[in-house]
Amino acid sequence: MPEDDVDRIVSAWRRERPELDVTPLEILSRVSRLARRLDLARGTAFAEHGLDGWEFDVLSALRRAGAPYELSPGQLIAETLVTSGTMTNRVDRLLARGFVERQPDPRDRRGVIVRLTTDGMQTVDGALDDLLAHERDLLADLPKGERTALAGHLRVLLAPFETS
């Protein structure tokens, strides 16, 4: 395999701080760099559909909810890991674009429900189709067994962060 930036970084740290075990950098620095590059690539894919990443996150949470494609603001907050003030702002902006609508919550007279519109569904579906095609291409050189193993290893690494 050709040397990458992480190999050079790890080598430099081993030279400068030989007393340290820098092996975690060999994995986690690559994960970090890959995450940053994927964020940039996803941003480009979403921009082709006129979306920012946060818009895709909210719209896709509603889409994944299944018919009638609606969630309470609290459920959206839990799905997207943002504050209530941030979610209010995001829903307002998506409402202005015609991607969502607010409706009274039939189970709670004081509450509201955020529902995906037809335009919102078409936009998020198109963005997801293109994103998945691009990401399938990125993974094409990994055999299926290695993709499955990698997904399992990453799940193990992510689990402590998601058990809160």
C-alpha positions in Angstrom: 0.0 0.0 0.0 1.2 3.5 -0.7 2.1 5.7 2.3 -0.6 8.2 3.2 -0.6 11.4 5.3 -1.4 9.5 8.5 1.6 7.2 8.0 3.8 10.4 7.8 2.1 11.9 10.9 2.5 8.7 12.9 6.2 8.4 11.8 6.9 11.9 12.8 5.3 11.4 16.3 7.3 8.2 16.8 10.5 10.1 15.9 9.7 13.0 18.2 8.0 11.2 21.0 9.3 7.6 21.0 8.1 7.0 24.5 4.4 7.3 23.4 2.3 4.6 21.9 0.8 6.4 19.0 -0.9 3.4 17.4 -4.4 4.8 18.0 -3.6 7.5 15.5 -3.2 4.9 12.8 -6.9 4.1 13.0 -8.6 7.1 14.5 -6.8 9.8 12.5 -7.8 7.9 9.4 -11.4 7.8 10.6 -11.3 11.5 11.4 -9.8 12.4 8.0 -12.3 10.1 6.2 -15.2 11.7 8.1 -14.1 15.2 7.0 -13.7 14.1 3.4 -17.1 12.4 3.5 -18.8 15.5 5.0 -17.4 17.6 2.1 -18.5 15.0 -0.5 -21.9 14.8 1.1 -22.2 18.6 1.2 -21.5 18.6 -2.6 -24.1 15.9 -3.2 -26.7 17.7 -1.2 -25.9 21.1 -2.8 -26.8 19.5 -6.2 -30.3 19.2 -4.8 -30.3 22.7 -3.3 -29.9 21.4 0.3 -27.5 22.0 3.1 -26.5 19.0 5.2 -28.7 20.0 8.1 -31.7 20.2 5.7 -31.1 16.7 4.5 -30.8 15.5 8.2 -34.2 16.9 9.1 -36.0 15.9 5.9 -34.5 12.4 6.0 -35.6 12.0 9.7 -39.1 12.8 8.6 -38.9 10.5 5.5 -37.6 7.6 7.6 -40.5 8.0 10.0 -42.8 6.4 7.4 -46.2 7.5 6.4 -47.6 10.1 7.2 -43.9 11.3 7.4 -44.3 13.4 10.5 -42.6 13.8 13.8 -42.9 16.1 16.8 -40.2 18.7 17.3 -39.0 16.7 20.2 -38.6 13.6 18.1 -36.7 15.7 15.4 -34.4 17.0 18.1 -33.7 13.4 19.3 -33.1 12.3 15.7 -30.8 15.1 14.7 -29.0 15.9 18.0 -29.6 19.6 18.1 -31.2 22.0 20.6 -34.8 23.0 20.6 -34.0 26.6 19.5 -31.9 25.2 16.6 -34.7 22.9 15.6 -37.3 25.7 15.7 -35.1 27.8 13.4 -34.5 24.8 11.0 -38.2 24.0 10.8 -39.0 27.6 10.1 -36.5 27.6 7.3 -37.8 24.4 5.8 -41.3 25.6 6.1 -40.4 28.7 4.1 -39.0 26.5 1.4 -42.1 24.4 1.2 -40.4 21.2 2.3 -42.4 20.8 5.6 -45.6 22.0 7.2 -46.6 22.4 10.8 -49.9 21.0 12.0 -51.6 20.9 15.4 -50.8 17.7 17.3 -54.1 15.8 17.5 -52.8 14.1 20.7 -51.7 17.4 22.5 -53.6 20.6 21.8 -50.5 22.6 22.8 -48.1 20.7 20.6 -47.4 20.7 16.9 -46.4 18.1 14.4 -43.9 18.6 11.5 -44.9 16.9 8.3 -42.9 16.3 5.1 -44.5 17.8 2.0 -44.5 16.3 -1.4 -41.8 18.7 -2.5 -39.7 17.8 0.6 -40.1 14.1 -0.1 -39.1 14.4 -3.7 -36.1 16.5 -2.8 -34.8 14.2 0.0 -35.5 11.1 -2.1 -33.4 12.5 -5.0 -30.6 13.6 -2.7 -30.5 10.2 -1.1 -30.5 8.3 -4.4 -27.5 10.4 -5.6 -25.7 10.1 -2.2 -26.0 6.3 -2.2 -24.8 6.0 -5.7 -21.7 8.1 -4.9 -21.1 6.2 -1.7 -21.5 2.8 -3.4 -18.8 3.9 -5.8 -16.5 4.8 -2.9 -16.9 1.4 -1.4 -16.7 -0.5 -4.7 -13.0 -1.6 -4.2 -13.8 -3.3 -0.8 -15.1 -6.8 -1.1 -18.4 -7.5 0.5 -16.9 -9.4 3.4 -14.5 -6.6 4.2 -17.4 -4.0 4.0 -19.4 -6.1 6.5 -16.4 -6.5 8.8 -15.6 -2.8 8.7 -19.2 -1.9 9.5 -19.0 -4.2 12.5 -15.7 -2.7 13.7 -17.0 0.8 13.3 -20.2 -0.1 15.2 -18.0 -1.3 18.1 -16.1 2.0 18.1 -19.2 4.1 17.9 -21.2 2.3 20.6 -19.8 4.0 23.7 -20.7 7.4 22.3 -24.3 6.3 21.7 -25.1 4.8 25.0 -26.0 7.9 27.0 
